Amino acid sequence: MNIDIRTPIGWMFVVLGILLTLYGAISDPALYDRSLGVNVNLWWGVPLLAFGVTFVFFGRRAARMRCEPGTTRA
């Protein structure tokens, strides 16, 4: 049984990254006075989103490589 944990973990990071990015984009700028004016939600949402997309990509690629007929493994 080949279970690849990258895909569900990747989707979790994608959802979290989207939520943080959207919240950072639409929130009040006065909220970020305590963090020296840096929109922390926006700047952490983007890397989480990129990390999640990378995990989903590699997880799905591995599943596709496993299922394709005629492929050989080294």
ABEGO torsion letter per residue (X at the ends): XBBBAAAAAAAAAAAAAAAAAAAAAABBAAAAAAAGGBBAAAAAAAAAAAAAAAAAAAAAAAAAAAABBGBBBX
